[in-house]
Protein backbone atom coordinates (compact mmCIF):
# COMPACT_ATOMS: atom_id res chain seq x y z
CA UNK A 1 0.00 0.00 0.00
CA UNK A 2 1.42 3.46 -0.90
CA UNK A 3 2.58 5.60 2.02
CA UNK A 4 2.40 9.25 0.93
CA UNK A 5 -0.95 11.05 0.85
CA UNK A 6 -0.72 11.76 -2.88
CA UNK A 7 0.26 8.18 -3.69
CA UNK A 8 -2.57 6.87 -1.49
CA UNK A 9 -5.10 9.09 -3.28
CA UNK A 10 -3.83 7.95 -6.69
CA UNK A 11 -4.00 4.33 -5.60
CA UNK A 12 -7.56 4.79 -4.24
CA UNK A 13 -8.64 6.58 -7.43
CA UNK A 14 -7.14 3.82 -9.57
CA UNK A 15 -8.79 1.10 -7.47
CA UNK A 16 -12.15 2.89 -7.68
CA UNK A 17 -11.85 3.28 -11.45
CA UNK A 18 -10.98 -0.41 -11.83
CA UNK A 19 -13.97 -1.42 -9.69
CA UNK A 20 -16.31 0.77 -11.76
CA UNK A 21 -15.00 -0.73 -14.99
CA UNK A 22 -15.47 -4.27 -13.67
CA UNK A 23 -19.04 -3.51 -12.57
CA UNK A 24 -19.84 -1.60 -15.76
CA UNK A 25 -19.60 -4.77 -17.81
CA UNK A 26 -22.07 -6.84 -15.76
CA UNK A 27 -25.53 -6.14 -17.23
CA UNK A 28 -24.18 -5.41 -20.71
CA UNK A 29 -22.30 -8.71 -20.76
CA UNK A 30 -25.46 -10.58 -19.80
CA UNK A 31 -27.50 -8.70 -22.40
CA UNK A 32 -24.88 -9.37 -25.09
CA UNK A 33 -25.44 -13.10 -24.63
CA UNK A 34 -29.06 -12.78 -25.83
CA UNK A 35 -28.15 -11.29 -29.24
CA UNK A 36 -29.21 -13.80 -31.91
CA UNK A 37 -31.63 -15.59 -29.59
CA UNK A 38 -35.44 -15.39 -29.72
CA UNK A 39 -37.03 -12.84 -27.39
CA UNK A 40 -38.67 -15.75 -25.55
CA UNK A 41 -35.25 -16.52 -24.05
CA UNK A 42 -35.25 -13.19 -22.21
CA UNK A 43 -38.90 -13.60 -21.23
CA UNK A 44 -38.22 -17.04 -19.73
CA UNK A 45 -35.37 -15.59 -17.64
CA UNK A 46 -36.89 -12.23 -16.60
CA UNK A 47 -40.62 -12.44 -17.18
CA UNK A 48 -42.73 -10.47 -19.64
CA UNK A 49 -41.43 -7.09 -20.82
CA UNK A 50 -42.84 -3.95 -19.26
CA UNK A 51 -43.10 -2.24 -22.65
CA UNK A 52 -43.06 -3.29 -26.29
CA UNK A 53 -42.68 -0.70 -29.06
CA UNK A 54 -43.03 -1.29 -32.81
CA UNK A 55 -40.20 0.68 -34.41
CA UNK A 56 -40.59 -0.13 -38.09
CA UNK A 57 -42.14 -2.99 -40.06
CA UNK A 58 -40.56 -6.14 -38.66
CA UNK A 59 -38.62 -4.30 -35.92
CA UNK A 60 -39.44 -3.96 -32.22
CA UNK A 61 -38.00 -2.84 -28.93
CA UNK A 62 -38.72 -4.82 -25.78
CA UNK A 63 -38.09 -3.13 -22.46
CA UNK A 64 -37.88 -4.43 -18.92
CA UNK A 65 -38.11 -2.06 -15.96
CA UNK A 66 -36.59 -2.89 -12.60
CA UNK A 67 -37.00 -0.85 -9.44
CA UNK A 68 -34.77 -1.65 -6.49
CA UNK A 69 -34.64 -0.12 -3.07
CA UNK A 70 -31.81 -0.06 -0.61
CA UNK A 71 -31.96 1.07 3.00
CA UNK A 72 -28.97 3.16 3.99
CA UNK A 73 -28.60 3.20 7.75
CA UNK A 74 -27.93 6.34 9.70
CA UNK A 75 -24.98 6.89 11.93
CA UNK A 76 -24.13 8.63 15.14
CA UNK A 77 -20.75 9.73 16.39
CA UNK A 78 -19.51 11.95 19.15
CA UNK A 79 -16.48 13.60 20.58
CA UNK A 80 -15.49 15.17 23.84
CA UNK A 81 -14.68 18.87 23.70
CA UNK A 82 -13.16 21.09 26.30
CA UNK A 83 -14.98 24.44 26.61
CA UNK A 84 -14.70 27.41 28.98
CA UNK A 85 -17.54 25.87 30.95
CA UNK A 86 -16.00 22.41 31.25
CA UNK A 87 -16.05 19.19 29.28
CA UNK A 88 -18.87 18.69 26.79
CA UNK A 89 -19.82 15.66 24.72
CA UNK A 90 -21.06 16.65 21.22
CA UNK A 91 -23.02 14.18 19.12
CA UNK A 92 -23.28 14.26 15.33
CA UNK A 93 -26.11 12.27 13.77
CA UNK A 94 -26.67 11.40 10.14
CA UNK A 95 -30.18 10.14 9.42
CA UNK A 96 -30.81 6.99 7.42
CA UNK A 97 -32.76 6.98 4.18
CA UNK A 98 -34.23 4.71 1.53
CA UNK A 99 -32.52 4.84 -1.84
CA UNK A 100 -34.65 4.02 -4.92
CA UNK A 101 -33.10 3.01 -8.24
CA UNK A 102 -35.09 2.63 -11.47
CA UNK A 103 -33.42 0.79 -14.34
CA UNK A 104 -34.50 0.05 -17.90
CA UNK A 105 -33.16 -2.83 -19.99
CA UNK A 106 -34.00 -2.60 -23.70
CA UNK A 107 -33.54 -5.21 -26.42
CA UNK A 108 -34.07 -4.61 -30.13
CA UNK A 109 -35.55 -7.44 -32.19
CA UNK A 110 -36.30 -8.22 -35.83
CA UNK A 111 -38.95 -10.59 -37.07
CA UNK A 112 -37.61 -13.63 -38.88
CA UNK A 113 -39.62 -16.69 -39.89
CA UNK A 114 -42.47 -15.72 -37.56
CA UNK A 115 -40.21 -15.25 -34.50
CA UNK A 116 -38.67 -12.18 -32.95
CA UNK A 117 -34.88 -12.47 -32.71
CA UNK A 118 -32.75 -10.17 -30.56
CA UNK A 119 -30.48 -8.09 -32.81
CA UNK A 120 -29.06 -5.57 -30.34
CA UNK A 121 -29.60 -3.89 -26.98
CA UNK A 122 -29.34 -0.46 -25.42
CA UNK A 123 -26.62 -0.25 -22.81
CA UNK A 124 -28.17 0.55 -19.40
CA UNK A 125 -27.05 3.61 -17.46
CA UNK A 126 -23.96 3.08 -15.32
CA UNK A 127 -25.91 2.77 -12.04
CA UNK A 128 -27.87 -0.14 -13.52
CA UNK A 129 -24.91 -2.18 -14.72
Buried (B, 14 or more C-beta within 10 A) or exposed (E): EEEEEEEEEEEEEEEEEEEEEEEBEEBBEBBBEBBEBBBEBBEEEEEEBEEEEEEEEEBBBBBBEBEEEEEEEEEEEEEEEEEEEEEEEEEEEEEEEEEEEEBBBBBBBBEEEEEBBBBBBBBBEEEBB
